[in-house]
């Protein structure tokens, strides 16, 4: 176990970091790089290839207002109303990733990032000089299933046994977690919040998962609209936190940080009906998991619009992944996620025809 004040733990984290080489390129690798030349994309977790017709119409009409400076009031109020919070608890973001880049302004003395998870928060904190320790969750990737600190050694143990200051004054976790698909309970996250000053929860996929959101609990929550509504190229997200935190983080942002079309997308998409999209995705996920399992894949349980998998035994998984890419089939490598290796892939949930095509290509490559 690691014991001591936050200052002593932060000092230890710096020492451990000096003993391990942090691969910043790996932390900044994302699925869009794998999918760039693909004709069949399982690497990017965006459900729609373009915004739905009703949202496109709104955005097209918005072009006529581009001569005026953007006004964020309506979009901020729409987010606040949807989540039953006050407008001063909302910060509109150019994608949820912008929110991670703002976290160092809270000046944490030590941050714990729970892995495997989206790596952009760790990159942003490390790039700003914040000491970071990793809490690695072993399979099945739940909060009581494993541990590690620093860049890869030193135990943190069960969160319920964490000592004073052991987690630092910021903890970052995804829910549901990318790439594992694990959905932590709100109760577990609130217990985690009791052991740190700032609990940061990445809820980018929560609108397509059972609701375990911690919005309104005092946690810092980041949400994305790009995954569900086909807006990855427009960059639309938001943060919800205590008003004092929002005010502090807003203070050094540039004026007009979001453009008119981003604000329109947020205003109209945040409260849009996601029920049919969720039902379609969940049905596809069940069918996809059953199909892959029947063909020898190991499929980890998921509550998200993607699956963490191990391909069937055979040629090296990395060789298979590269050969699939040469055929225009993109899967997300997972060795860039701390705690996983090249035997894991992440697959976006797709329809039955796409999944059958993936397996047909893999079989040809494997044999």
N, C-alpha and C positions, 0 to 999 in steps of 0.2 A: 504493500500500500504506500501511497504518497501522502505525507502528512505535512502540516505547517500552515503558516499564514499565506494569503494570496501572493504576497511579495516573494516568499521563499519558494512557493510552487512555481511562480512565473520564472524565477531565476533557474530552477531546475529544468523547466521546459526549454529555456534558452540553451542550457548545457546539452540537453538531449538533442536538440535541433542541430547543434554544432557537430554532433557525432554521426548524423544521418544527412544524406543529400536529399533535399526536397525537390522532387521533379515538378517544377512549375509548369512545364509544357503538358504534363499529364493532368494537372489540376485544371488546365484550360482547354482540354480536349472535350468536345461535345459532339453529340450525334449528327449535327448538321454537316460536319466534316466528312463523316463516313457516307452520308447520303448524297453528297454533292453531285456525283456522277451516276447515281443509281436509277434504274427504271422500276425497281421494286424496293420500297423503303420500309424497313422494319426498325430503322435506327432512330428516327425522330418521332417524339410522342405528341405530334399535333394531329388532332382527330380529322380536321377538314383540310382539304388542299387549298381552299379559298373561303372567305367569309360567306355565310348564307346570303341568299338574295336580298332579304329584308335589310340586312346590315350593309350590304354593298350599296343599296339605294340611298341609305342615310349618308354614307361616306361620299358618294358621288354628289349628292346635294350640298354636302359640306364644302366642296371645292369652291363654290360661289362665294363663300365667306372668308376665303384665305387672304383677302385684302385687309382684314381687320386682325388686330392682335388677339391671341387666344385668351379665352376667359374660362377658368377652371371651376367656377362656382357650381354650375349645374351638375357637372360630373362628380365633384366632391360630395355634393348633397345626395346624389343618387346612390353612391357607395355607402354613405352614412345611413341612409334610410334602409337600404337592403340589409345591412348588418346590425341595425338597431343601435348605432353609436352616434356620437355627436360629430359634426363636420370637422371640428378641430382635432379629432382623433384620427383623421384620414390624411394620408399623403399619397397623391397620385404619382405614379412612377412610369418611366420609360422602360417598361418591362420590370418584372420582379427583381431581375439581376441588378438593376440600379440600386435597389434597396440594400443589397448586400455590400455594395461599394460604399454606402453611407455608414455602415456599422462602426468602422474605426473611429468615427467622430464621437462616439460615446466613451471613448478612451478606456476600454477594458484593460485591466492589468494582466489578465490571463483569460483566454477563451478556450472552451472545450467544444470541439466539433464532433458530433456523433456520426460514425461511419459504419457501413458504407452509405454514402449519400451524395447529393449534388455537391460538386467540389468548388463551385464559384465562391461560396462564403469563406471557405478556408483560404482560397487564393487572395481574396480581398483583404482579409485580416492580416495574413502574412506579408503581403505586399506593402501594407501600411506599418509594418514593424510590430504588430501585436503578437505577443507570445501565444502560441497555439499548441494545445495537446489534443490528441485524437483518442476518442473512446470508441474502440472497435467492437462491434457486436458480432458475435459468432452466430452461425446458423442456429435457429431460424430467424436471427436478426431482430429479436425483441429486446426490450430494455433490460431484461435480467439475464441476457444470454452471452455476455462476454465483455472483455475489457482490454484497453491498452491506453498508454499515455505518451506524450511527447511525439516523436516522429515514428515510433514503432516499438517502444519497450517501456516497462514500468506499469504496474497494474493500478487500475482505478476500482475495479470490482463492482459488485452490485450497487446500483445507484442508491438503494436504501441504506447502504453502509458507508456512503461517502462522508468523509470527515469535514470539519469546518474549513472552508476555503479551498477544499480539494478540487472542486470543479471550476474555480475561478469565478469571476463576476459576470461571465457571459457563457451561455450554452446555446449551441445552434443545432437544430434537429429538423429533419423533414417529416411531414405527415400528410398523406401517406408518403413513404420514403422512396425516393428515386435512387437506386434502381431496383430495390428489393420488393416494392409493392406492399410492404408491411404498414398497417394502419395501427398506430399506437392509440390507446384510449385517452380520452380527455383527462380522466382521473390520474393516469400514470404521468401525463405531462404536467399536470398541476402539482403533483408531488415533486417532480423534477424542478419546477419553478420555485419551490420552497427552498431549494439548495443553491440558488444563484441570484444575482441581482437582476440580470437581463436574460430571460428566456426568449430566444428567437426561433419561431416555428415557420418553416417553409411549407405553406399550404397550397402550392401551385396546382396540385391535382385534386384538391378537396372537393371541387364542385362536381367531379365524376367519381366520388367515393361516398360511402356512408359518413354522415356528419359527426366527426369527432373534433370539430374546430374549438380552439381555445380563444377565439375572438371575444373580447369583453372581459377577459380574466386578468388583464394587466400584462400579458405577454405581448411581445412584438411579433406581429403576424404579417407575412408577405403572401400576396395572392397574385395569380397571373390569369389573364383572360385570353392569352394567345393560344393556349393548348386546346381549349374547347371550341373556340370560334374561328380558327384559321387566321390568326392575326400575328403570327410570329414575325412577319416582316414589318409590322407597324409598331410593335413594342408597347404593350398595354398591360399595366399592372398597378398595384397599390399596396400600401402599408397601413395597418391599423395598430395603434399603440396609444398609451396615455398621452394626453394633449401636451404635456411638458416635453415628452420625448420627441413628438412630432415637431413642435416649435423649435427645439434645439437642432434637429436634423435639417429642417427647412432653412435655417438661418444662413447657411453658406451655399445654398443652391443658387444657380443662376436664375434670373427672372425669366418667366415664361419657359419653364423646363420641358413642357410638353406642347406639341402643336395642336392645332384645331382638330384634325382628323383623329388623332389619338384620344383627345378628350371626348369627341362624339362617340367613338367606339366604346369607351369606358362607360359613358353615361347610359347608352342604350343596351349594352351587352350584360352589364353587371346584374341586372334583375331579370334577364330573359329566361324563359322556361328551358331548363336543361333536362327535364324528365325523360323525354323521348330519346335524347342523345345518350343519356346514362343507361337506359334500358337496352338500347341497341348495343352499346359497348359491352355491357355486362353479359349479354347473351353471346356476343362474339367471343368474349374472353373465356367463358365456360366451354364453348365449342372448341376453341383453339387449344385450350389446356388439355381437353380430353383427346383431341386428335394427336397432338404432339406426344402425350404420354403413351398412347397406343402404338406409336412408332419409335418408342425407346428413349424419348427425351426425358430428362428429369425436370419437372416444372415446379417451381416454388409457389406456394400460395400467394395470391395477390388481391388487393382491394383497389388497385389502380388501373389505368388504361394501358398497362404494359405488364409483361411477364419476365421474371428472372428465370433463366433456364440454363441447363447444361446439355449440350448436344449429345446424341447417343455415342457409346463407345466406338472407337475407330481411329481414323487419322487424327493427328493433333488438332484440337479445336481452332488454334490460331491459323493453321494451314487451311482448314476448311473455311474459316472466315475470309481469308484473303482470296481464296479461289471463288467463293461466292461473290465477292466484290468484283472480281474480274468478269463475272457473268452479269453484273449489274444488279446484284441482290445485296442490299446493305443491312447488316445487323450491327448492334451496338456492342463493341468490345467492352469488357468490364474490368480489365486490369488497371485502368486509370482511376478506378474507385478504390480508395484505401480499404483493405479488408477483403477484396476479391482478387481473382487472377484470371488468366486467359482461358480457363475452363468454363467461365461464365459468360453468357451473352444476355443482353436485354433486348426483348422483342416488343415493339409496339403492337397493340391489339389490332388485328386486321381481319378482313372477312375470310370465309372458308376457302375461296378460290386462291387468294393470295397465300394463305398458309399452305395449301396443297402444292402450290408452285415452289415455295421455299423448300419444302421437304423433297420434292422431286429433284430439284437442283442439288440438294445436299446429298441425296442418295447417289446420284451420278458421280459427284466428287469423291464420295467416300469409297466407292467401289470401282 
